[in-house]
Amino acid sequence: MMSAMKFTHELTYDASPAEVYAMLSDPAFREEVCERQRVLRHDVRVDSTGEATEVRIEQVQDAAGIPSFAKK
């Protein structure tokens, strides 16, 4: 049985919370990030309902350079 792994990554921005929210929930920004990361394929969806916003990014990345045990 595999145990779950948890990753935490904290980012700070030199902008107001409203500006950061606008940037991170902009599909065009998310598309550009995927292109600059050179992912093989990606799908970006941003859905807002009331005060909630869901950003979903599915991407396929090249496995070059990844240890063989991690490629599975």
C-alpha atoms as an extended CHARMM CRD file, in Angstrom:
* protein
*
        72  EXT
         1         1  MET       CA              0.0000000000        0.0000000000        0.0000000000  PROA      1               0.0000000000
         2         2  MET       CA              1.3420000000        3.4150000000       -0.9340000000  PROA      2               0.0000000000
         3         3  SER       CA              1.2410000000        6.2070000000        1.5870000000  PROA      3               0.0000000000
         4         4  ALA       CA              0.0730000000        9.6650000000        0.5430000000  PROA      4               0.0000000000
         5         5  MET       CA              2.5740000000       12.4550000000        0.1690000000  PROA      5               0.0000000000
         6         6  LYS       CA              1.8140000000       16.0570000000        0.9270000000  PROA      6               0.0000000000
         7         7  PHE       CA              3.6260000000       18.9130000000       -0.7570000000  PROA      7               0.0000000000
         8         8  THR       CA              3.3670000000       22.5150000000        0.3520000000  PROA      8               0.0000000000
         9         9  HSD       CA              4.6060000000       25.4010000000       -1.7630000000  PROA      9               0.0000000000
        10        10  GLU       CA              4.2530000000       28.9960000000       -0.6400000000  PROA      10              0.0000000000
        11        11  LEU       CA              4.4490000000       31.9160000000       -3.0580000000  PROA      11              0.0000000000
        12        12  THR       CA              4.4640000000       35.6210000000       -2.2950000000  PROA      12              0.0000000000
        13        13  TYR       CA              3.6440000000       38.3790000000       -4.7670000000  PROA      13              0.0000000000
        14        14  ASP       CA              4.4410000000       42.0690000000       -4.7740000000  PROA      14              0.0000000000
        15        15  ALA       CA              0.8180000000       43.0040000000       -5.4780000000  PROA      15              0.0000000000
        16        16  SER       CA             -2.4960000000       43.4570000000       -3.7360000000  PROA      16              0.0000000000
        17        17  PRO       CA             -4.6290000000       40.3850000000       -2.9630000000  PROA      17              0.0000000000
        18        18  ALA       CA             -7.1540000000       41.5160000000       -5.6120000000  PROA      18              0.0000000000
        19        19  GLU       CA             -4.4120000000       41.7610000000       -8.2500000000  PROA      19              0.0000000000
        20        20  VAL       CA             -3.0290000000       38.3440000000       -7.3480000000  PROA      20              0.0000000000
        21        21  TYR       CA             -6.5110000000       36.7900000000       -7.4140000000  PROA      21              0.0000000000
        22        22  ALA       CA             -7.1800000000       38.3260000000      -10.8460000000  PROA      22              0.0000000000
        23        23  MET       CA             -3.8910000000       37.0000000000      -12.1930000000  PROA      23              0.0000000000
        24        24  LEU       CA             -4.2010000000       33.4760000000      -10.7770000000  PROA      24              0.0000000000
        25        25  SER       CA             -7.8090000000       33.0760000000      -11.9070000000  PROA      25              0.0000000000
        26        26  ASP       CA             -7.1570000000       34.3520000000      -15.4490000000  PROA      26              0.0000000000
        27        27  PRO       CA             -7.2710000000       31.4420000000      -17.9250000000  PROA      27              0.0000000000
        28        28  ALA       CA             -4.9500000000       33.2890000000      -20.3420000000  PROA      28              0.0000000000
        29        29  PHE       CA             -2.3130000000       33.6160000000      -17.5940000000  PROA      29              0.0000000000
        30        30  ARG       CA             -2.6240000000       29.9260000000      -16.7300000000  PROA      30              0.0000000000
        31        31  GLU       CA             -2.3290000000       28.9750000000      -20.4300000000  PROA      31              0.0000000000
        32        32  GLU       CA              0.8280000000       31.0760000000      -20.7590000000  PROA      32              0.0000000000
        33        33  VAL       CA              2.3530000000       29.4490000000      -17.6770000000  PROA      33              0.0000000000
        34        34  CYS       CA              1.7730000000       26.0070000000      -19.2040000000  PROA      34              0.0000000000
        35        35  GLU       CA              3.3450000000       27.1220000000      -22.4840000000  PROA      35              0.0000000000
        36        36  ARG       CA              6.3930000000       28.5710000000      -20.7220000000  PROA      36              0.0000000000
        37        37  GLN       CA              6.7810000000       25.3660000000      -18.7050000000  PROA      37              0.0000000000
        38        38  ARG       CA              6.7650000000       23.5380000000      -22.0530000000  PROA      38              0.0000000000
        39        39  VAL       CA              4.2260000000       20.9460000000      -20.9820000000  PROA      39              0.0000000000
        40        40  LEU       CA              3.3120000000       18.4680000000      -23.6970000000  PROA      40              0.0000000000
        41        41  ARG       CA             -0.4570000000       18.9650000000      -23.2880000000  PROA      41              0.0000000000
        42        42  HSD       CA             -2.6140000000       20.9900000000      -20.9640000000  PROA      42              0.0000000000
        43        43  ASP       CA             -6.2090000000       21.8260000000      -20.1780000000  PROA      43              0.0000000000
        44        44  VAL       CA             -7.0780000000       24.9000000000      -18.0990000000  PROA      44              0.0000000000
        45        45  ARG       CA            -10.5090000000       25.4580000000      -16.5490000000  PROA      45              0.0000000000
        46        46  VAL       CA            -11.5690000000       28.3180000000      -14.2970000000  PROA      46              0.0000000000
        47        47  ASP       CA            -15.0800000000       28.1810000000      -12.8300000000  PROA      47              0.0000000000
        48        48  SER       CA            -16.5460000000       30.7980000000      -10.5140000000  PROA      48              0.0000000000
        49        49  THR       CA            -19.6920000000       30.2460000000       -8.4780000000  PROA      49              0.0000000000
        50        50  GLY       CA            -20.6470000000       33.0040000000       -6.0730000000  PROA      50              0.0000000000
        51        51  GLU       CA            -17.5820000000       33.7490000000       -3.9830000000  PROA      51              0.0000000000
        52        52  ALA       CA            -15.8150000000       30.4780000000       -4.8490000000  PROA      52              0.0000000000
        53        53  THR       CA            -13.4040000000       30.0380000000       -7.7360000000  PROA      53              0.0000000000
        54        54  GLU       CA            -12.0130000000       26.6940000000       -8.8430000000  PROA      54              0.0000000000
        55        55  VAL       CA             -8.8860000000       26.6420000000      -10.9980000000  PROA      55              0.0000000000
        56        56  ARG       CA             -8.1380000000       23.2570000000      -12.5110000000  PROA      56              0.0000000000
        57        57  ILE       CA             -5.0070000000       22.6580000000      -14.5710000000  PROA      57              0.0000000000
        58        58  GLU       CA             -4.3290000000       19.2550000000      -16.0530000000  PROA      58              0.0000000000
        59        59  GLN       CA             -0.9710000000       18.8670000000      -17.7310000000  PROA      59              0.0000000000
        60        60  VAL       CA              1.2240000000       16.2030000000      -19.2330000000  PROA      60              0.0000000000
        61        61  GLN       CA              4.9370000000       16.7780000000      -18.7780000000  PROA      61              0.0000000000
        62        62  ASP       CA              7.9400000000       15.1170000000      -20.3640000000  PROA      62              0.0000000000
        63        63  ALA       CA              9.3520000000       12.3480000000      -18.1630000000  PROA      63              0.0000000000
        64        64  ALA       CA             12.9700000000       13.0250000000      -19.2390000000  PROA      64              0.0000000000
        65        65  GLY       CA             15.2860000000       13.2490000000      -16.2630000000  PROA      65              0.0000000000
        66        66  ILE       CA             12.8680000000       11.6020000000      -13.8270000000  PROA      66              0.0000000000
        67        67  PRO       CA             14.2340000000        8.5490000000      -11.9790000000  PROA      67              0.0000000000
        68        68  SER       CA             12.8630000000        5.2590000000      -13.3500000000  PROA      68              0.0000000000
        69        69  PHE       CA             10.9350000000        4.4410000000      -10.1400000000  PROA      69              0.0000000000
        70        70  ALA       CA              9.0030000000        7.7160000000      -10.4720000000  PROA      70              0.0000000000
        71        71  LYS       CA              8.0600000000        7.2430000000      -14.1270000000  PROA      71              0.0000000000
        72        72  LYS       CA              5.4700000000        4.5840000000      -13.3110000000  PROA      72              0.0000000000
